[in-house]
C-alpha cells in the first residue's frame, strides 16, 4: 500500500481543519476515546461561528480534531502545522494542516516541503484572495506536482454552479502564470460532508470525483526521481568488533534514485571515486536499494568520506559550486539584507554563506518581479545569489526537490530563518 502526503492550505476560516476532521470522521479513522474527547470539547464551546452556520450542523466540532493547541481552540484558528495519519483500503495518508493566517505562512512552507499534493481551499463566498495567491505560489516554488482547488462552503451560496465556475476561471489564471499543470477543481461543503468522502446529491451538476476518491486514485509514482542517485552521508560506521565486523560503512537515507552493488560512485565535494562493494540493511546485504530506503553503503576503496558528503553515481553528477542562485522564502522577523551571513544546510552538509545579491522579489498578488530590493521581511519571496565558504553539491530544485532544497540558519540563535530552493550555478 503506497503513501500520499498532502497539505491543506488557504486563508483564515476557509475550513481547512474542518475538512480534515470531516475526512477522518466520515472515513471512520477516529478512535473512540478521541471522539468522546472531541464531543466533550464541542459541548463546551459556544454554538455558532463567524460563517453564520450553526455548529450543531455536525455531530462534533470537526476542527477540534486538528486544532490541538489551547490558543488555537481559544482563537478558532490554526497556528501550528498539525499532522494526522489515516488510511483506507486503497492507500495510506499523511495530512498536513497548514495555518491560513499570513503571520504563519512560514509554517506552511515547512509543512509543504515533503508533500506530493496540495489542497488549496477557497471560500465560495470570497473567491480567490491574497492568501490563495501566496499559498499557490509557494506550492509552485516547492514543486508540489498536484493541486486540488477545493471550493468550500458551497452550502452558503446555494450550491451554485455559476459561483463554482467563476472561481475555477479565477484560479485557472493563477495556474497559468505559475505553470501549474495538474489542477483539479472540487466543489464541497466540509461542514456538511458534500463531496468530501461521498458524492453530494446537492450538486448534481458536478460530474467529478469526491475528494477522498480522488486522493485514493491520484497517480504519484511518476513523481519519483529514479534517475539521479543521491546519498547524503549521515554517519560513518566503524565497528571493529571482530574480524568479520572490521569495516567502514556509510549510513544514511537514499534521497533519490537507485544504487546497485558494483556501481561506480563519486564522493562530493572532494571528487574521490570508488565502487559500491555492498549494500546493507539491518545486517542483511542486498544487490540494490532505492529511495527512500535507509542503508549502509560499503565501498571497495578506503577513501575519505565523512558526514555531510554526498555519494552519487559517477555517470549522473549534480552541480558543485560556491556561488548559486536560489529562490528564498524569508521566515524570520529580523530582516534579511544583502551581505548578511548565515549557515547554509544542504542535506547533511553545512557551510557558512552570505547573501551576495537580491535579484528580485516576487509580488504575491501579481507574481511580478520587483528589482532593486535591498532587504527581505517576514514571508517575502525572492530570488537571491548565495556565496558559500565551501563548495556545495546540489541538483536544480525543479529536477530534484530533495537535493535542491536547503535552509538558512542564524549562527547566533541557531534558528532556521530561510527556506531555500537552489536553482542554478551563478
N, C-alpha and C positions, 0 to 999 in steps of 0.2 A: 504494500500500500504506500503510495507516494505522499509527499508532504507539500502543502501550499502555505506560504507565508503571505499574508496580506494585511494592509493597513487601511484604516478608515480615517479620512481627513475631511475637513470642511470648516465652515465658520461656527461661531458660538451658537448654540441652540438649534443646530441643523438636525440633531437627533442621532449623533454617532453612537453614543453609549446605549441609547435605546435600541438602535438597530442591532448592536452586538448582543444585547440582552435578549432581543427577540429571536435571533439566530440560536442562541443557547437554549432558550426556553422552549421554542417550538420543535427543536431537534432533540429535545429531552436529554440535554447534556449537562443538566444541573443536578447535583447531588441533593438528596432530601434535606439534609441539615442546612445546606446553603439556601435552599428555597424557603425553609422555615425562618431563617435569619433575615432574609430579604423581605418576607411577608411582614415580620415584626417591625422592621425598619420602615416599611411602606406605611404602616398604620400610624407611625409616629410623625410622619411628615404632613405638612399641610396639603390638602387636596387642591387640585388645580395647578396650572403652571402658566408661564408667560405666553404660551401659544393660544391660550383660551380654551383648551380642551381639558376635560376632567381627567385626573389621574386614575379615576375608577374605571376608565375605559380598558385597562389591562388588569389582570389579577394581582400583579405586583408592579412596583415601580422598577421597570426593567433596567433603567440607567444605573441603579444601585449595584447591579452585578459587576460593573466595571469601575465605577467611581468609588474606590475603596478608601481614599483619604478623607479624614474628618472635614478638612477645609473644602474638599470637592463636594461633599454632601451638603455642607452648610451653604455654599455659594451656588450649587446646582450647575457647576461647570467641571470639565476635565482639566486637570493641571499637569499631572504626570502621565507618562506613557504607561498604559496598562496592557498587560499581555494575558491572553486567555487561550486555552487549548481545548479543542474538541475534535471529534471525528465522527464520520458517518460510515456506512458500509463501503463507500467508494473511495474515501480519501481522509487523511489527517490534516488538521488545520492549526496554524498559529495565528491568532488575531492580534494585531497591534492597534490599540485605540489611542489616536494622537489628539492632543489638545487643539481646540479650534481658535482660542484667543491669540491675537498677534504676539502678545508678550511671551508665549510659549512655543513659537514657531520652531525654535531650535530643537525642542523635544521631538517635533515631527520629523526633523532631519535625522535624528538619532534612531527613531523607530523605523523609518522607511529604508534605511541603508541596506538591509538584508532582504527586503520584500520583493516578491515576484509580481505582485498585483496591488493596485491601489483603488480603493473605493472612495470616490470624491462625492460627498453628499452635498446636495443643493436644496435649500428650502424652496418649495414650489411657489411660495408667495413672494420670495425675494429675488429669485433668479441668480445669475452669475454675479458675485460680489468680489471685493478685493481679495479676501482670503481664498476664494475659489481660484483666482488667478495665481496667487502666491503658491498655494499648495500644488497646483498643476505644474507650475514652473519648476518647483523643487522635485516633483516626481519625474519630470522630464530630465532634469540635470542628473538625477540619481540613476537614470537609465531603467526605471521600472517599465517593463515591456507591455503590461496590460493595465488599462484604465477602465473602471466601471463608473459611469456617472449615474449615481442613484438620486433621482429626483424625489425627495421625501416630502411627507405631509401633503400628499395628493388629496387626502380627505378634506383638507381645508380649502381646496379650490374646486370642490365638487367633482373630483376625478376627471378634470377637463383635459381632453386630448390636445386642444389648442395650446393650453399652458405648457404642457409637456413638450410639444413640438417646437414652440418658441424657445424654450430653454435648450433643447437639442441644437437648434440653429446657432444660438449664442455661444454654446460651448464648442461647437464644431469650428468656429472662427479661431478660438484659442488653440485647439488641437492642430489646426493647420499651421499656425505661427510656430508652434513648438515641434512640429513634425512628428506628432504622436500618431502612430499607425493603428494600434489595436484599441479602439474605444467602443464600449458597449453601453447603451442607454437603457435604464430600467426605471419605470415609474413605480412608486411604492408608498406605503404608509407603515413605518416601522412600529408605531404605537398599536395599530390595528392588525398588523401582520399581512397586509396586502402585498403580494409579490415578493415576500421575503423568503419563506420556506415553501409556501404553496401559492399557486396562481390565484389571482384575485378575480372574483366574479364582478367586482365593481368597475373593472376596466376591461370590458370585452374587446375593445378596440386594440389592446396591446397583444401582439401575437408572439412576443419573445418569451424567453425563459424566466422563471423566478430566480431570485438571486442565488439561493443555495444550489439549485440545479446547475446554474452557470459555473459557480465555484467548484462544483464536483467534476465538471467536464472540461473546463478550460485547459488547453494543452500548454504545459510549461517545460516539457523535456527539451524542446528545441532551443530553449533559452540558455541551456547549459553550455559552457565553453569547454569543449573536449580537445581542442587543438593545442592550446598553449599550456603546457605542463609547468606548473609553478609550485614550489615547495619552500615556504619560509621556514628556516630552522629556528625552532623554539628552545631546544635543549640538546646538549651533547652528552651522550651516554657512554660511559667507560667503566663497566662493571669490575673487571679484573678479579673475579672471584675464583674461577678455576681456569684450566687451560681451554676448556670448551667455551667459557664465557669471557675470554680475554679479547675484546674487540672494541672498536669505536663505532658507535651508531649515532644517527642524527634524527631526533624526534621532532615531529610537527604534524601539521594537517595539510593535506594536499588541497590547495585553494582552487585549482582548476586543472583540467586536463588529465592525462593518464601517464603513469610511469610503469615501465616494464623492466624486468631483470635483463641486464645487458645493454640498456640504453646508454648512449654517450651523453654525459651531462657536463654542464658548466656551472661553476660556483661564482656568483656575483656578489660584490663588485670586483673581486680580485681577478676573475677571468681564468682561474685554475680549472683544469679539465680532468675527468675520470669517467668511469662507467659504474653502473649500479650492479653491485655484486649480489645483493639480497634485499628483499622487502619483507619486513617483519611486522606482524600484528599479534600482540599478546603471545610472543614466543613461537608463533606459527609463521612459516615462510610461505609467501605467495609469489606467483610469477608476474602479477601485475596488480596495480592499485589505482583507483580512480577517485576524483574529488567527490565528496568531501571527507574521505577516509583519513583517520589519524594513524600514522605508521612510523616505523623506524627504518631509515634507509642505511644500508651498508654499502660503502664504496670500495672499489677494487684497489685504490691507491690511498696512501696515508697522506692526505692533503690537509691544509689548514682551513678548517671550517668552524665557525662559531655562531652563537645566537645572533640573529639579525641578517645573516647571509641568506641569499636566495639561490636555491638549486633549480636549474631549468634544463630542459633537453637542449643539447647543443645546436640542433637544427631549427630551433624556434626560440630566439632570444628576445628579451624586452629592450626597452630604451635604457641606457646607462648615461647619466648626465649630472651636472651640478647646477644647471640652470633650466628651469621648466616653467611652462605656462600652465595655469590651473584655474578652475572655477572655485571660488571660495564663498562659503556661507559663514558670515561672521556671527559668533554665538556668545559674545561677551558684552557686558555693559560698558567696559572700557574700550575706547575707540582703537581701531587698527589703523596705523599710519604708515606711510612709505618710510622705509628704513627701520621699522620695528623688527626686533629679533625674537624668535621663538624656537621651540623644539619641534621638529617635523618627524612624525612617526609614520612610516610606510610598512605595513605588515608588522614584523617584529624588529625592524631596523629603526634606530633613532639617530638623528643628527641635528645640529643647530642649523638654522636658516634665517634669512632676512627677507622682508618684503621689498624687492627691488623696485617694483613699479605696479601701479594700479592701471591696467589698460583701459578698463571701462567698468561702470556699474550698471546693473540691469534695473530698469524701471519695472516694478512688478505689475503695474497696471497696464502699461502699453507694450512691455517687452522691448522697449527701445534701449539702445546702448548709450550711456551718458559718459562722455570722455572728460578728462581734466579733473578727476576726483582725486583728492589727496588723503582722504581718510574714510573709514567704513564704520557704521554704527551697528548696533544690535539688529540682527535679522537681515542685514544688507547682503545682496548677492553681487559678486563682481568677478571679473577675470583679472588675475594678477600674475606677476612674474616672480618666482621664488629662486633665491640663490642659496645653495646648501654648502655646508662646510666640507662634506664628504659626498662622493657620488651616490646617487640613489638609483635603484632599478625599478622600473615600472612599465606597465602597458597602458596605452591611452585608455581612459575610462570607458569610452564608447565601445571598446573592443573587449575589455576585461574589467568588470566592476570591482573585483576583489583586489587585484594588484594595482589598479588605477586609483584607488581611494587612499586617503591619508587624513591625519588630523594635525592641527597645530596646538601646541601645549605651552602655556605660560610657565617659564622656568622658575619663577619665584613662588607661584601659588600651586603649581602642578595641575591647574585647571585646564580642561580642554576648551579652547577659545574659538576654534575654527574647524569646519568640515571642508575637506579639500578633495576635488576631483581633478586628477592630473590629466592634462590634455595632450601636451606635446613637449618636445625639447625646444627651448627658447634659443 
